[in-house]
Amino acid sequence: MGIEIRELEGDTMRILITDTNPAFANSIRRAILQEIPVMAVDEVDVAANDSVMNDEILVHRLGQVPLHTPDGYRLPRECDCTDGRCPKCSVTLTLEKEGPGIIKTGDLESSDEEVVPVSDSIPLTRLDEGQNLEFTAIARLGFGKDHANWQPAVVAYKFMPIFELDEDACTACGDCIDACPKNILEIEDDEVKITNIEKCTMCLACIDSCPEDAINIDHDPTKVILKIESTGAMPPDQLLEKATEVLEDKCKEFAKKTKKL
């Protein structure tokens, strides 16, 4: 098996895995989506809400706000406290604002300066003149398998595309170039070339547009391109590292169970 980083910029990471299969790629995807704990608002006490948005919708929106998640916090079920509100397992986010204006995530005040929204510009609601909004939110660690609030990323994979051209049939008419939505085809020396095979989505638009049936698109089932788009809660390379740790722990646990059979 081979692994090569194709892209690592900001919250996006793209890797090429060779000599593998979709089952392995999917196990990484599921581990990232479901098994890596991150911070999210889990409980909200609304003291005042004069906005047009009712409490339930506001609380739901707060839960969907991604929060930076540093190491060191405990899962509520593993903490010594009884109410899940101690500083070892929770962070308090407060807000007290008066209209008019758009209330955004940047208005939240956190008890931990490291656990804050990944963006200050996410709108929460709007207040008119004389309206007030006041609440206290509790953020805790959780898993994506329990609620989408705790999903730290969007993860997808695809097979490596294969572009095949019948040079004898191709007339270099250029119809496929105009049809390609990714603009990765070009004519060079009277021959159609693909400039970046990894960007091909295998939509088959080039095949449908070719009057000579000179193009064929296939895929290599042993090569997988895995793309991770983090919410910002953790860097994508850290999510990948933690996913491998999760899978390793599961394999070790499975091995222990089988020895007892």
ZIVEN-V579120 format. One record per residue. N is the residue number from 0. OMEGA is omega in whole degrees, 0 to 359 (999 if undefined). Layout:
N/OMEGA
N/OMEGA
//
This chain:
0/177
1/179
2/180
3/177
4/179
5/181
6/174
7/184
8/180
9/181
10/183
11/176
12/179
13/181
14/176
15/178
16/181
17/182
18/182
19/179
20/182
21/179
22/179
23/179
24/181
25/178
26/176
27/180
28/182
29/179
30/179
31/184
32/192
33/193
34/180
35/183
36/174
37/180
38/172
39/178
40/185
41/184
42/181
43/173
44/182
45/180
46/179
47/179
48/179
49/182
50/179
51/181
52/181
53/187
54/185
55/180
56/178
57/180
58/177
59/180
60/177
61/180
62/182
63/180
64/179
65/182
66/173
67/185
68/176
69/174
70/174
71/180
72/180
73/169
74/181
75/182
76/180
77/183
78/181
79/183
80/183
81/185
82/179
83/182
84/182
85/183
86/178
87/185
88/183
89/176
90/180
91/176
92/182
93/177
94/175
95/185
96/177
97/182
98/8
99/176
100/175
101/178
102/183
103/182
104/177
105/179
106/180
107/176
108/185
109/176
110/177
111/184
112/177
113/180
114/181
115/177
116/181
117/177
118/178
119/190
120/179
121/181
122/177
123/177
124/179
125/177
126/174
127/180
128/178
129/179
130/183
131/175
132/180
133/178
134/174
135/182
136/178
137/177
138/180
139/173
140/177
141/183
142/179
143/179
144/179
145/179
146/180
147/177
148/185
149/174
150/187
151/185
152/166
153/184
154/179
155/176
156/177
157/176
158/175
159/180
160/174
161/181
162/181
163/182
164/173
165/185
166/180
167/182
168/184
169/178
170/181
171/181
172/178
173/180
174/181
175/179
176/179
177/184
178/185
179/181
180/181
181/178
182/181
183/176
184/177
185/177
186/179
187/183
188/178
189/179
190/179
191/179
192/174
193/188
194/181
195/185
196/183
197/178
198/180
199/179
200/181
201/180
202/177
203/178
204/179
205/178
206/182
207/184
208/184
209/182
210/184
211/183
212/184
213/185
214/173
215/178
216/178
217/179
218/178
219/184
220/179
221/179
222/184
223/174
224/182
225/181
226/180
227/174
228/183
229/173
230/185
231/179
232/176
233/174
234/183
235/179
236/176
237/176
238/179
239/180
240/180
241/178
242/178
243/177
244/178
245/181
246/178
247/179
248/180
249/179
250/178
251/179
252/179
253/179
254/178
255/181
256/183
257/179
258/181
259/181
260/999
//
